């Protein structure tokens, strides 16, 4: 696939793509709600590391399973996990 071809940036950019209007609205709503709390708890630098590391690892796992996925869900789930 593309990742095996050296296109590593797809692990980051997939978090900014969405499968439709409802998908981006729901991800934006969750990120708006939890993002403010997460940033308050961890501070901006740690929040960004948690969010982007979760995004990348979510898409690494997805690619490992042989699936193509998009959206901010991996990052938001990582943020939820960190807050728990």
C-alpha positions in Angstrom: 0.0 0.0 0.0 0.9 3.7 0.1 2.4 3.4 3.6 4.7 0.7 2.5 5.7 3.0 -0.4 7.0 5.6 2.1 4.0 7.9 2.2 4.1 8.2 6.1 2.3 11.5 6.1 -0.9 9.6 5.4 -0.9 8.6 9.1 -1.3 12.3 10.1 -3.4 13.7 7.2 -6.1 10.9 7.6 -7.1 12.5 10.9 -8.1 15.7 9.0 -10.2 13.8 6.4 -13.8 12.8 7.0 -16.3 10.5 5.4 -19.1 13.1 5.2 -20.8 16.1 6.8 -22.2 14.2 9.7 -18.9 12.5 10.4 -17.0 15.8 10.6 -19.8 17.5 12.6 -19.8 14.7 15.2 -16.0 14.6 15.5 -15.9 18.4 15.7 -18.5 18.4 18.5 -16.6 15.8 20.6 -13.3 17.5 20.0 -14.7 20.9 20.9 -16.2 19.5 24.1 -13.3 17.3 25.2 -10.5 19.3 23.7 -11.1 22.3 26.0 -11.1 20.0 29.0 -8.1 18.1 27.9 -6.1 21.2 27.1 -7.0 22.7 30.5 -5.9 19.5 32.3 -2.7 18.8 30.4 -1.8 22.1 28.9 -1.5 22.8 25.2 1.8 21.0 24.4 0.8 17.8 26.2 -2.7 17.9 24.7 -1.3 18.2 21.2 1.1 15.3 21.8 -1.7 13.1 23.1 -4.0 14.0 20.3 -1.5 13.6 17.4 0.1 10.5 18.9 -3.3 8.9 19.3 -4.2 9.9 15.7 -1.0 8.4 14.3 -1.2 5.2 16.3 -4.9 4.7 15.5 -4.1 4.8 11.8 -1.0 2.6 12.2 -3.3 0.0 13.8 -5.9 0.5 11.2 -3.3 0.0 8.4 -1.9 -3.0 10.2 -5.4 -4.5 10.1 -5.5 -3.8 6.4 -8.3 -1.2 6.7 -8.5 2.3 5.3 -10.0 4.8 7.7 -10.3 8.6 8.1 -11.4 11.0 10.7 -10.6 12.5 14.1 -12.0 9.5 16.1 -8.6 8.0 16.8 -7.3 11.3 18.3 -10.5 11.8 20.3 -10.5 8.3 21.7 -6.9 8.8 22.7 -7.9 12.0 24.5 -10.7 10.1 26.2 -8.3 7.4 27.3 -5.9 9.9 28.7 -8.6 11.7 30.6 -9.8 8.4 32.1 
